[in-house]
């Protein structure tokens, strides 16, 4: 069996930071988000409470922009007939979050030309390490570290580089770092997937 490519959504496919900063009218940009707790960064501008409110709105989650390079990624995944699963952690304070997230994934894939059958399966989980795959691409160090440890042998963890995860040393957990959806990153993910197929 070819193990699927596991894709995190926020910070990997969807530009959570930019969307939130722009919605609340912050002067910060995604490059300024150098720590995981984005709310703490909004404190000096008095925007924390507003940000927490925004995140309760399913429509906000559905309107999230994609990260650069995502359409090229999806084009390649479709052309390769890749097995893909989105593995995404829930935002519990937003009632209707899961439907909004599934709609977002469907819309982004359909806009890239996918048929309904080609839209990836979505698994909502904090414990991503339960999900088997040839690779997990995620921006959260804890997810990559734990997944890489549990799936050692079958799977390679890839930390999706961001200003807030640069203090994570991925080499200590048999993971690697990728910098955006460049051609090189996409090729690497596909090569890993196809290597599984040829086993
Ligand atoms: Mg994420």
py3Dmol code that shows the C-alpha trace and the ligand (Angstrom):
import py3Dmol

protein = """\
ATOM      1  CA  UNK A   1       0.000   0.000   0.000  1.00  0.00           C
ATOM      2  CA  UNK A   2       1.215   3.469  -0.816  1.00  0.00           C
ATOM      3  CA  UNK A   3       1.172   5.470   2.402  1.00  0.00           C
ATOM      4  CA  UNK A   4      -0.487   8.873   2.020  1.00  0.00           C
ATOM      5  CA  UNK A   5       1.095  12.297   2.102  1.00  0.00           C
ATOM      6  CA  UNK A   6      -0.186  13.962   5.287  1.00  0.00           C
ATOM      7  CA  UNK A   7      -0.724  17.699   5.081  1.00  0.00           C
ATOM      8  CA  UNK A   8      -1.372  20.019   7.984  1.00  0.00           C
ATOM      9  CA  UNK A   9      -3.621  22.950   7.035  1.00  0.00           C
ATOM     10  CA  UNK A  10      -2.983  26.113   9.105  1.00  0.00           C
ATOM     11  CA  UNK A  11       0.466  27.500   8.360  1.00  0.00           C
ATOM     12  CA  UNK A  12       1.072  24.896   5.632  1.00  0.00           C
ATOM     13  CA  UNK A  13      -1.812  25.148   3.147  1.00  0.00           C
ATOM     14  CA  UNK A  14      -3.686  28.081   4.688  1.00  0.00           C
ATOM     15  CA  UNK A  15      -2.167  31.424   5.645  1.00  0.00           C
ATOM     16  CA  UNK A  16      -3.568  31.636   9.163  1.00  0.00           C
ATOM     17  CA  UNK A  17      -1.181  34.350  10.430  1.00  0.00           C
ATOM     18  CA  UNK A  18      -1.688  36.847   7.607  1.00  0.00           C
ATOM     19  CA  UNK A  19      -5.441  36.306   7.602  1.00  0.00           C
ATOM     20  CA  UNK A  20      -5.715  36.935  11.348  1.00  0.00           C
ATOM     21  CA  UNK A  21      -3.380  39.943  11.418  1.00  0.00           C
ATOM     22  CA  UNK A  22      -5.172  41.607   8.513  1.00  0.00           C
ATOM     23  CA  UNK A  23      -8.655  40.879   9.857  1.00  0.00           C
ATOM     24  CA  UNK A  24      -7.952  42.578  13.196  1.00  0.00           C
ATOM     25  CA  UNK A  25      -6.037  45.452  11.549  1.00  0.00           C
ATOM     26  CA  UNK A  26      -2.683  44.712  13.141  1.00  0.00           C
ATOM     27  CA  UNK A  27       0.447  46.511  11.957  1.00  0.00           C
ATOM     28  CA  UNK A  28       2.320  43.210  12.171  1.00  0.00           C
ATOM     29  CA  UNK A  29       2.927  40.903   9.209  1.00  0.00           C
ATOM     30  CA  UNK A  30       3.470  37.146   9.147  1.00  0.00           C
ATOM     31  CA  UNK A  31       7.243  37.785   9.261  1.00  0.00           C
ATOM     32  CA  UNK A  32       6.801  39.343  12.716  1.00  0.00           C
ATOM     33  CA  UNK A  33       5.169  36.228  14.166  1.00  0.00           C
ATOM     34  CA  UNK A  34       8.272  34.813  15.802  1.00  0.00           C
ATOM     35  CA  UNK A  35       6.533  32.839  18.553  1.00  0.00           C
ATOM     36  CA  UNK A  36       3.755  30.247  18.527  1.00  0.00           C
ATOM     37  CA  UNK A  37       1.394  32.362  20.670  1.00  0.00           C
ATOM     38  CA  UNK A  38       0.176  34.923  18.137  1.00  0.00           C
ATOM     39  CA  UNK A  39      -2.288  36.340  20.700  1.00  0.00           C
ATOM     40  CA  UNK A  40       0.530  37.484  22.971  1.00  0.00           C
ATOM     41  CA  UNK A  41       1.953  39.444  20.033  1.00  0.00           C
ATOM     42  CA  UNK A  42      -1.383  41.221  19.601  1.00  0.00           C
ATOM     43  CA  UNK A  43      -1.495  42.335  23.244  1.00  0.00           C
ATOM     44  CA  UNK A  44       0.566  45.519  22.779  1.00  0.00           C
ATOM     45  CA  UNK A  45      -1.890  46.681  20.108  1.00  0.00           C
ATOM     46  CA  UNK A  46      -4.880  45.780  22.296  1.00  0.00           C
ATOM     47  CA  UNK A  47      -6.130  43.336  19.669  1.00  0.00           C
ATOM     48  CA  UNK A  48      -6.102  40.021  21.550  1.00  0.00           C
ATOM     49  CA  UNK A  49      -9.803  39.978  22.480  1.00  0.00           C
ATOM     50  CA  UNK A  50     -10.802  40.910  18.946  1.00  0.00           C
ATOM     51  CA  UNK A  51      -8.660  38.107  17.510  1.00  0.00           C
ATOM     52  CA  UNK A  52     -10.241  35.549  19.841  1.00  0.00           C
ATOM     53  CA  UNK A  53     -13.703  36.691  18.703  1.00  0.00           C
ATOM     54  CA  UNK A  54     -12.755  36.507  15.027  1.00  0.00           C
ATOM     55  CA  UNK A  55     -11.693  32.882  15.440  1.00  0.00           C
ATOM     56  CA  UNK A  56     -15.189  31.919  16.622  1.00  0.00           C
ATOM     57  CA  UNK A  57     -16.619  32.724  13.180  1.00  0.00           C
ATOM     58  CA  UNK A  58     -16.731  29.752  10.759  1.00  0.00           C
ATOM     59  CA  UNK A  59     -16.957  32.167   7.809  1.00  0.00           C
ATOM     60  CA  UNK A  60     -13.550  33.549   8.767  1.00  0.00           C
ATOM     61  CA  UNK A  61     -12.054  30.062   8.546  1.00  0.00           C
ATOM     62  CA  UNK A  62     -13.686  29.464   5.154  1.00  0.00           C
ATOM     63  CA  UNK A  63     -12.252  32.705   3.747  1.00  0.00           C
ATOM     64  CA  UNK A  64      -8.653  31.975   4.671  1.00  0.00           C
ATOM     65  CA  UNK A  65      -6.135  32.604   1.867  1.00  0.00           C
ATOM     66  CA  UNK A  66      -3.783  29.873   0.702  1.00  0.00           C
ATOM     67  CA  UNK A  67      -0.043  29.880   1.320  1.00  0.00           C
ATOM     68  CA  UNK A  68       2.146  30.767  -1.683  1.00  0.00           C
ATOM     69  CA  UNK A  69       2.734  27.809  -3.993  1.00  0.00           C
ATOM     70  CA  UNK A  70      -0.299  25.789  -2.906  1.00  0.00           C
ATOM     71  CA  UNK A  71      -1.878  25.774  -6.370  1.00  0.00           C
ATOM     72  CA  UNK A  72       1.371  24.418  -7.863  1.00  0.00           C
ATOM     73  CA  UNK A  73       1.446  21.799  -5.103  1.00  0.00           C
ATOM     74  CA  UNK A  74      -2.116  20.663  -5.830  1.00  0.00           C
ATOM     75  CA  UNK A  75      -1.466  20.617  -9.599  1.00  0.00           C
ATOM     76  CA  UNK A  76       1.440  18.238  -8.999  1.00  0.00           C
ATOM     77  CA  UNK A  77      -0.440  16.069  -6.505  1.00  0.00           C
ATOM     78  CA  UNK A  78      -3.277  15.665  -9.007  1.00  0.00           C
ATOM     79  CA  UNK A  79      -0.934  14.983 -11.922  1.00  0.00           C
ATOM     80  CA  UNK A  80       0.872  12.322  -9.890  1.00  0.00           C
ATOM     81  CA  UNK A  81      -2.342  10.753  -8.650  1.00  0.00           C
ATOM     82  CA  UNK A  82      -0.974  11.113  -5.127  1.00  0.00           C
ATOM     83  CA  UNK A  83      -2.743   9.813  -2.053  1.00  0.00           C
ATOM     84  CA  UNK A  84      -3.269  12.827   0.207  1.00  0.00           C
ATOM     85  CA  UNK A  85      -4.870  13.239   3.640  1.00  0.00           C
ATOM     86  CA  UNK A  86      -5.273  16.567   5.416  1.00  0.00           C
ATOM     87  CA  UNK A  87      -4.657  16.212   9.153  1.00  0.00           C
ATOM     88  CA  UNK A  88      -5.826  19.272  11.015  1.00  0.00           C
ATOM     89  CA  UNK A  89      -6.280  20.166  14.688  1.00  0.00           C
ATOM     90  CA  UNK A  90      -9.697  21.526  15.644  1.00  0.00           C
ATOM     91  CA  UNK A  91     -10.419  25.036  16.885  1.00  0.00           C
ATOM     92  CA  UNK A  92     -12.898  24.129  19.586  1.00  0.00           C
ATOM     93  CA  UNK A  93     -14.209  27.620  20.390  1.00  0.00           C
ATOM     94  CA  UNK A  94     -15.596  27.883  16.858  1.00  0.00           C
ATOM     95  CA  UNK A  95     -18.917  26.055  16.528  1.00  0.00           C
ATOM     96  CA  UNK A  96     -19.096  24.823  12.946  1.00  0.00           C
ATOM     97  CA  UNK A  97     -15.316  24.823  12.552  1.00  0.00           C
ATOM     98  CA  UNK A  98     -15.088  21.313  11.129  1.00  0.00           C
ATOM     99  CA  UNK A  99     -17.612  21.970   8.349  1.00  0.00           C
ATOM    100  CA  UNK A 100     -15.855  25.234   7.509  1.00  0.00           C
ATOM    101  CA  UNK A 101     -12.492  23.485   7.359  1.00  0.00           C
ATOM    102  CA  UNK A 102     -13.812  20.724   5.100  1.00  0.00           C
ATOM    103  CA  UNK A 103     -15.459  23.308   2.839  1.00  0.00           C
ATOM    104  CA  UNK A 104     -12.193  25.247   2.613  1.00  0.00           C
ATOM    105  CA  UNK A 105     -10.226  22.161   1.587  1.00  0.00           C
ATOM    106  CA  UNK A 106     -12.886  21.198  -0.960  1.00  0.00           C
ATOM    107  CA  UNK A 107     -12.971  24.696  -2.445  1.00  0.00           C
ATOM    108  CA  UNK A 108      -9.191  25.004  -2.733  1.00  0.00           C
ATOM    109  CA  UNK A 109      -8.861  21.598  -4.413  1.00  0.00           C
ATOM    110  CA  UNK A 110     -11.840  22.166  -6.705  1.00  0.00           C
ATOM    111  CA  UNK A 111     -10.467  25.575  -7.762  1.00  0.00           C
ATOM    112  CA  UNK A 112      -7.253  23.781  -8.716  1.00  0.00           C
ATOM    113  CA  UNK A 113      -9.266  21.512 -10.996  1.00  0.00           C
ATOM    114  CA  UNK A 114      -9.813  18.487  -8.744  1.00  0.00           C
ATOM    115  CA  UNK A 115     -12.913  16.380  -9.174  1.00  0.00           C
ATOM    116  CA  UNK A 116     -15.008  15.695  -6.051  1.00  0.00           C
ATOM    117  CA  UNK A 117     -13.332  12.282  -5.759  1.00  0.00           C
ATOM    118  CA  UNK A 118      -9.888  13.894  -5.775  1.00  0.00           C
ATOM    119  CA  UNK A 119     -10.552  16.153  -2.784  1.00  0.00           C
ATOM    120  CA  UNK A 120      -8.406  14.758   0.055  1.00  0.00           C
ATOM    121  CA  UNK A 121      -9.828  12.915   3.032  1.00  0.00           C
ATOM    122  CA  UNK A 122      -9.671  15.091   6.139  1.00  0.00           C
ATOM    123  CA  UNK A 123      -8.847  13.817   9.607  1.00  0.00           C
ATOM    124  CA  UNK A 124      -9.440  16.159  12.538  1.00  0.00           C
ATOM    125  CA  UNK A 125      -6.980  15.330  15.309  1.00  0.00           C
ATOM    126  CA  UNK A 126      -4.599  16.723  17.867  1.00  0.00           C
ATOM    127  CA  UNK A 127      -2.836  13.359  18.094  1.00  0.00           C
ATOM    128  CA  UNK A 128      -1.567  13.356  14.531  1.00  0.00           C
ATOM    129  CA  UNK A 129       0.934  10.589  15.300  1.00  0.00           C
ATOM    130  CA  UNK A 130      -1.900   8.038  15.109  1.00  0.00           C
ATOM    131  CA  UNK A 131      -2.216   8.715  11.382  1.00  0.00           C
ATOM    132  CA  UNK A 132       0.124   6.712   9.153  1.00  0.00           C
ATOM    133  CA  UNK A 133       1.758   8.340   6.177  1.00  0.00           C
ATOM    134  CA  UNK A 134       4.956   8.477   4.148  1.00  0.00           C
ATOM    135  CA  UNK A 135       5.437  12.069   5.233  1.00  0.00           C
ATOM    136  CA  UNK A 136       3.807  14.632   7.530  1.00  0.00           C
ATOM    137  CA  UNK A 137       4.282  18.300   6.634  1.00  0.00           C
ATOM    138  CA  UNK A 138       3.383  20.511   9.601  1.00  0.00           C
ATOM    139  CA  UNK A 139       4.464  23.867  11.033  1.00  0.00           C
ATOM    140  CA  UNK A 140       4.138  22.833  14.688  1.00  0.00           C
ATOM    141  CA  UNK A 141       7.321  21.363  16.177  1.00  0.00           C
ATOM    142  CA  UNK A 142       5.443  19.168  18.698  1.00  0.00           C
ATOM    143  CA  UNK A 143       3.404  17.523  15.940  1.00  0.00           C
ATOM    144  CA  UNK A 144       6.422  16.862  13.733  1.00  0.00           C
ATOM    145  CA  UNK A 145       8.557  15.588  16.618  1.00  0.00           C
ATOM    146  CA  UNK A 146       6.004  13.158  17.981  1.00  0.00           C
ATOM    147  CA  UNK A 147       4.828  11.964  14.576  1.00  0.00           C
ATOM    148  CA  UNK A 148       8.413  11.415  13.393  1.00  0.00           C
ATOM    149  CA  UNK A 149       9.222   9.361  16.499  1.00  0.00           C
ATOM    150  CA  UNK A 150       6.106   7.171  16.328  1.00  0.00           C
ATOM    151  CA  UNK A 151       6.335   6.684  12.546  1.00  0.00           C
ATOM    152  CA  UNK A 152      10.060   6.165  12.323  1.00  0.00           C
ATOM    153  CA  UNK A 153      10.850   3.666   9.599  1.00  0.00           C
ATOM    154  CA  UNK A 154       7.797   4.399   7.432  1.00  0.00           C
ATOM    155  CA  UNK A 155       7.557   8.131   7.707  1.00  0.00           C
ATOM    156  CA  UNK A 156       9.573  11.293   7.441  1.00  0.00           C
ATOM    157  CA  UNK A 157       8.502  14.388   9.368  1.00  0.00           C
ATOM    158  CA  UNK A 158       8.881  17.703   7.575  1.00  0.00           C
ATOM    159  CA  UNK A 159       8.723  20.950   9.516  1.00  0.00           C
ATOM    160  CA  UNK A 160       7.305  23.708   7.319  1.00  0.00           C
ATOM    161  CA  UNK A 161       9.616  26.614   8.072  1.00  0.00           C
ATOM    162  CA  UNK A 162       8.098  29.676   9.752  1.00  0.00           C
ATOM    163  CA  UNK A 163       9.516  32.481  11.930  1.00  0.00           C
ATOM    164  CA  UNK A 164       7.836  30.900  14.983  1.00  0.00           C
ATOM    165  CA  UNK A 165       9.389  27.410  14.630  1.00  0.00           C
ATOM    166  CA  UNK A 166      13.041  28.209  13.940  1.00  0.00           C
ATOM    167  CA  UNK A 167      14.214  27.297  17.417  1.00  0.00           C
ATOM    168  CA  UNK A 168      13.130  23.691  16.765  1.00  0.00           C
ATOM    169  CA  UNK A 169      16.035  21.387  15.944  1.00  0.00           C
ATOM    170  CA  UNK A 170      14.389  18.883  13.594  1.00  0.00           C
ATOM    171  CA  UNK A 171      17.572  16.819  13.251  1.00  0.00           C
ATOM    172  CA  UNK A 172      17.086  15.492  16.797  1.00  0.00           C
ATOM    173  CA  UNK A 173      13.896  13.672  15.785  1.00  0.00           C
ATOM    174  CA  UNK A 174      14.749  12.366  12.305  1.00  0.00           C
ATOM    175  CA  UNK A 175      12.807  15.149  10.624  1.00  0.00           C
ATOM    176  CA  UNK A 176      13.769  17.708   7.978  1.00  0.00           C
ATOM    177  CA  UNK A 177      12.962  21.359   7.341  1.00  0.00           C
ATOM    178  CA  UNK A 178      11.337  22.642   4.155  1.00  0.00           C
ATOM    179  CA  UNK A 179      11.077  26.291   3.115  1.00  0.00           C
ATOM    180  CA  UNK A 180       7.744  26.984   1.460  1.00  0.00           C
ATOM    181  CA  UNK A 181       6.086  25.185  -1.450  1.00  0.00           C
ATOM    182  CA  UNK A 182       9.035  25.595  -3.767  1.00  0.00           C
ATOM    183  CA  UNK A 183       9.517  23.229  -6.702  1.00  0.00           C
ATOM    184  CA  UNK A 184      12.201  21.518  -4.626  1.00  0.00           C
ATOM    185  CA  UNK A 185       9.849  20.917  -1.687  1.00  0.00           C
ATOM    186  CA  UNK A 186       7.094  19.567  -3.920  1.00  0.00           C
ATOM    187  CA  UNK A 187       9.552  17.276  -5.721  1.00  0.00           C
ATOM    188  CA  UNK A 188      10.856  15.990  -2.411  1.00  0.00           C
ATOM    189  CA  UNK A 189       7.392  15.121  -1.133  1.00  0.00           C
ATOM    190  CA  UNK A 190       6.463  13.353  -4.375  1.00  0.00           C
ATOM    191  CA  UNK A 191       9.747  11.424  -4.414  1.00  0.00           C
ATOM    192  CA  UNK A 192       9.098  10.208  -0.887  1.00  0.00           C
ATOM    193  CA  UNK A 193       5.565   9.153  -1.835  1.00  0.00           C
ATOM    194  CA  UNK A 194       6.733   7.304  -4.953  1.00  0.00           C
ATOM    195  CA  UNK A 195       9.527   5.618  -3.053  1.00  0.00           C
ATOM    196  CA  UNK A 196       6.822   4.056  -0.896  1.00  0.00           C
ATOM    197  CA  UNK A 197       5.028   2.907  -4.043  1.00  0.00           C
ATOM    198  CA  UNK A 198       8.086   1.083  -5.358  1.00  0.00           C
ATOM    199  CA  UNK A 199       8.694  -0.911  -2.164  1.00  0.00           C
TER     200      UNK A 199
END
"""
ligand_1 = """\
1
MG
Mg -0.370 24.115 11.406
"""
view = py3Dmol.view(width=600, height=400)
view.addModel(protein, "pdb")
view.setStyle({"model": 0}, {"cartoon": {"style": "trace"}})
view.addModel(ligand_1, "xyz")
view.setStyle({"model": 1}, {"stick": {}})
view.zoomTo()
view.show()
